Every structure is written in structure tokens, then in C-alpha cells.
């Protein structure tokens, strides 16, 4: 939860949807854009498998997913399911998701911004990779992060 008890969520606009559709199409064909994967997770209401493109990154030997738009549908579905698949072309990797506590997020958010600010920086409410630690820590509740544990 964010300060004030409101879960942060930024809906995609048509330009973002177009970019995400292209990235998803390329990733599904085995062309990763700086670590992109297609995330497949069972919908918490429908039970149907839902897919979206995500940016997979590594920090200190562990792999992570971060939701720059906040508490999105894929985040809610992953919380409910606890597991999913990461796909790159024909390769599929089943995993269990472990949500990262807010206190542990600042270095992960900083790393994500260093790598993908060009793509997702507008979703970070003015945060930059070199923002003060206190600012990143204060914003951490609005950016869900999951550690990926391969099954």
C-alpha cells in the first residue's frame, strides 16, 4: 500500500499499449529487449492464463520483476497465483514469486531506473536513478517487486 492507504496504479495509454504490444510480439518470437520476457500468470478471477511483457533483471545473483505502473492486473494476479511462467520465444520457465518488502526495494528501484528509465521513467513520478535514498524509500510501496524463484 502507498502512504494514505491507496494502491498506486497508472493505466496504460494507447501509445504505451502500442509499444507493449510490439515488445510482447518480439519477445514471444525470441527477441528480448534488454531482458524482456512474456509473463504468463493465471487470472485471479477468470482462471484463464493472462500474458503481458515485463522487464526481468538481476541484482546480486537474484532475478526480479518490478511493476513501474504500480499495482497492475498482472501484479494482483501474481499475488493471488503465487507462481507463473516467463517466456522468451519457445523457452518457458516456471517460477514461484516472492514479493519483496518495501524496505528492501530502494536498490532494486534504483537499478531498474538505471536500466529502463528511457522506457518507463514517466511512470516513476519524478524519481531518477540518482534520487536521494529517502525519496526512493518513500515511493517504494507504489512499486511492487517480486523475486523470481525457479521451480
N, C-alpha and C positions, 0 to 999 in steps of 0.2 A: 504494500500500500504506500501511497505517496503521503507526504505530510498533509494533514487535513482529512485523511481517510479516503481520498479519491484516487482511483486507479487511473494512471495516465495511459491514454490511448490516442494515437494520431491516425486517422483514417487515411488511406491512400487516395491520391487524386488520379486523374486519367493519365497524366504524364508518368507518374510513378508506376501505375499499373502496366503501362506500355513497356517501360524499362524492365520491370519484374517479369513480365511475360516473355520478353526476349531472353533475359538471363536464365529463366527456367527452361526455355526451349533449348538453349545452348547447353546448359548443364545436363539436361536429360539426354543429350546426344554425346556426352562425354567431354565437353569443353567447359572446364572450370574457369570462372572469372575470379581470380585471386582467392581461391578457396571455396567458391560457391558449391553448394550441394542442394539437391531437392530433398526437402524434409517431407516424409510421409508419416502421418500420425492419425490414429483413429479419432473421429469426431466424438466429442463427449455427449452429444445429444442424438445424432443420427446413427452413430456406429460405423459410418462409412469412412474409408480412408481419404484424408484430405492432404493435398500437397501444396507446398509453397517453396520458393527459393530462399535460402538462408546463407549467411557467411559463417563458415566454420573456421575457427582459429585456435592456435596452440599457445599456451602460456605455461612455462615451467614444466613441460612434458605432459600436460593435461590438455584436452581439447574442450572447446566451449562453443555455445551458441548464445548470442545476445540479441535481444529484441529492441532495435532502435526506436520503433514506433510505440513501445510500451506493452501493455497487457492486451496483446492482439489475440485473435482467434486461435492462432497456432500455439501461442503460449498457454491459453486456457485449456486447449485440447491436450497439450503435452503434460500439463499438471495433472489432468484427470487420468490420462492413459499411463503416465509414468515411463513410457517407452515409445520408440518409433524406429524409423529407418532413415538413413542418409543414403542418397542415391547420386551416383555420378556415372552417366551412361548406363551400361548394363551392370555395373558394380553396385551391390546393395549391402549395406552394413547395418545390422540390427544393433540397437543400443538401449540402455536404460538412462534416463535423465535424472540428474541430481541438481535441484535448484540451489543456487549459490546465495548465501546470506548477504544482506545489504552491506555489512561491514567489510566483506571480502571483495566487493565489486570494484572499488576505485581503480586498482591496477588493470583490471580487465576492461573497464570502460575506456581508460586511457589508451591501452593497446589497440582496442577496436577503433578509436578515433584516429590513431596514427595510421592505421591501415586503410580505413574506409571513409574518412571524413569527406573525401571528394564525392562519394556516392550518397552517404546518409547523414552528413553533417547537419543538414537543415532540421533533422529530427531531434537534435540534442539541445534545443533551447538555449543556444549560445555557448554551450560548453565546447572547449577545444582540448586537444591533447595536452597542452601546456597550462590548462586551467589550474587554479590552486586546489590542493587536495580537499580542502573543506568544501569547495563548490561541487566537486565531483561526488564526494560522500553525501552531501545534502540531496543531490539528484538521484543517487543510486536506487532508491525504491521505485523510481519510474522506469527503470531499465532492467527487466527480468533477464537473468543469466542462468544457463544450465550447463553443468559439467556433463560431458558425454562419457559414459562407461560402456565400452564394447562388450556385448554378450557373447 
